[in-house]
Amino acid sequence: MTPLRRARSLERRLPLLVVGLLAAGIVGIVGFSYSEMHREALQSARARLSDLARMIADQQLAQNARTRVSLTRQAAEDPMVAVYLQSPGTRTAAAATPALQRAIRVGGFFHLPMLARVSIRLRPER
């Protein structure tokens, strides 16, 4: 190969090498940027979904608590429950059971003899 030919070959290859390196650098930067943006978008979406789930759960808990308080208050205001608490027995337990069962949900736990041991009055005497 003659020196003139080698110089022309280098004149052609060097710009191609520079362009190739620049293109590889640009592709690398774009790829890295895309992966970081994708990761940040996923992280942001997870945070928003987590906050939304927490907010919905808090609202559900508050609603359940209000419902539970309302049902318990209704049971406490029932005269049969007050009679049962003042004089526990089989007859009074049978009469108070429907009111107490309305105050609990399916699968809940309510033990009437244990309730009779409660020393507070749910309803003041008139």
C-alpha positions, 0 to 999 in steps of 0.5 A, a space after each residue: 500500500 502506498 503512503 498516499 493510499 494509507 493517508 486517504 484511508 485514514 482520512 476516511 476512517 478517522 471521521 467515521 470513527 469519530 462519528 461512530 463514537 459520537 453516535 455511540 455516546 449519544 445512544 448511551 446517554 439517551 438509553 440511560 436517560 430513558 431508563 432513569 425516566 422510566 424508573 422515576 415514573 414507576 417510583 412516582 406511580 407507586 408512591 401515588 398508588 400507595 398514598 391513594 390506597 392509604 387514603 381509601 383505607 383511612 376513609 374505610 376505617 373511619 366509616 367502619 368506626 362510625 358504623 360500629 359506634 352507631 350500632 353499639 349506641 343503638 344496642 346500649 340504648 335498647 331497654 332489654 340490654 339494660 335489663 340484662 346488664 342489671 340482672 343477668 339471667 337466661 330470660 334476660 339474655 334471650 331478650 337482649 340477644 337480638 339487640 346485641 346481635 344487631 351491634 355485631 357483624 357476622 364473624 364478630 365476637 360477643 359473649 353475653 356472660 362476659 358482658 354481664 360482668 361489666 360493672 358500668 351502666 350503659 344507660 342511666 336510670 330514669 
